[in-house]
Amino acid sequence: MSGRQEKVATAIRKEVAMLILNEMRDPRLAMVTVTTATVSRDLTQAKIFVSVMGDAAELDAAVEALRSEEHTSELQSLRHL
């Protein structure tokens, strides 16, 4: 990754982590940690990687909660990065 890609990925990782911690009030996200983010060369797409402490059921619940939040205005506001 280029230096710019790394900076954008780091900013996205931090912002998503703060959104999960402060804005998304879903209790299924209590044990979710944002581990890393990657961005495409043209900076139009990002992949966010998370870790979930718990068993398979808690993992499934956390993934479901994240998917239900993926189109919220808070995550859509990350386009400014």
N, C-alpha and C positions, 0 to 999 in steps of 0.2 A: 504494500500500500504506500502511496505517496504521503508526503508530510501533511498535505491538505486533507487527504482522506482520513488520516489518523486523527487529526484535530477535530474534524467533523464527527467521526465515530466516537471519540471520547466525549464530545459535547452531547451527542445523542444519548450515549450510555448514562451520563450523569443526569440529564433531563428526564429520561424515562424512569430512572431509579427514584428521583424526587417525586415524579407524578405518582408512581405506585405507592410511595411512602405517605405522601401528603394529600393527594387528590382522590385516589381510588379507594373508597371506603369498604371495599369488599373483603370480608374476613378470610376468604380463601386465598388472598394474596399476602397474608401475614408472614409467611415463611419463604417468600420469593426474593431472590437476589439477582440483580442484573449483573451478569459476569462480563460480557463484552458486547461490542457492536461492530459490524462491518458495513461499509458503504460501497456502492458501485463506483466505477471510475468517474462517471459523469455526475455523481453525488445525488442521483434522483431516487435511489432505493437504498434501504438499510435493512439489515437483519440484526435482530436483537436476541441475544442468547441469555437465558436465565437458568438459575439453579433453584430447585425447590427442596427444602428439607422435609422429609416425611416419607410415608409409604406411597404405593402406586395410586391409591385412591386420592390422596392429597395432591399428588402430581396431576392427576386427571382433573381434579377440581380447580387447581390453579390455572392450568392451561385453558379450561373452559372459561374461567373468569377473565383471563387476559384476552381471549378471542372475543368475548362479549364487549370488551372495552376498546377494541382496536380501531373503531370508527368514531370514537368520542372526540369532542372538540378539543380536549386537552392534547391528545396525541396528534390530531390534525394540525394543531398550532405549531408542531415541530418543523413544519415546512419552512419557517423563517430561518432555520439554521442553515 
